[in-house]
Amino acid sequence: MPRIGIILGSTRPNRNGEQVARWVNDVATQRGGAEFELVDLRDYPLPHLDEPLPPSLGQYQHEHTKRWANKIASFDGFIIVTPEYNHGTSGVLKNALDYLYSEWNNKAVGFVSYGAVGGARAVEHLRLVAGELQMADVRQQVALSLITEFQNYSLFTPGDHTIPALHTLIDQVVAWSTALAPLRLAPQPA
């Protein structure tokens, strides 16, 4: 059974993402077909990229990097919950992605975003990053508007229309994670 990490991509005080990530996790764990785990970046404090060698070499020097690498390596795919800040993703999420390389390779990723325009531009940014990390980004996206899905821009109240979109996203991430398993198991070139 594939293991899917649900990454909460904001560490901001009073973040809206925690409500969204818990909602995604609740819907996902009720479904079955995969094992889901919520991964909060607050639990993995990473200073601005401080490894002396490029992540593609996999020669991590710091304990915080090794701990993060072990967590990410334990998953077959991901659902990333991202805010949109200034037409992009959060700096803390981008930093967490940049810390590693092979641990992301040949894994599926789907995006649940939120912001004034549903976080669409943050996901466009993340799709480019995912490609460079050799991740397979699924087509479905759940885009949550701060105007329609949050009361007073802070209390998450997802509309009924969001549930089918989330189920489709989960289906795609699980299917692609399963399909990519042979690539993850194959010996990697040096």
Sequence and secondary structure as in RCSB ss.txt:
>XXXX:A:sequence
MPRIGIILGSTRPNRNGEQVARWVNDVATQRGGAEFELVDLRDYPLPHLDEPLPPSLGQYQHEHTKRWANKIASF
DGFIIVTPEYNHGTSGVLKNALDYLYSEWNNKAVGFVSYGAVGGARAVEHLRLVAGELQMADVRQQVALSLITEF
QNYSLFTPGDHTIPALHTLIDQVVAWSTALAPLRLAPQPA
>XXXX:A:secstr
  EEEEEE    TT SHHHHHHHHHHHHHHH SSEEEEEEGGGS   SS  SS GGG    SHHHHHHHHHHHT 
SEEEEEEE BTTB  HHHHHHHHT STTTTT EEEEEEEETTTTHHHHHHHHHHHHHTT EEEEEEEEEETTTSE
ETTTEE   TTHHHHHHHHHHHHHHHHHHTHHHHHS    
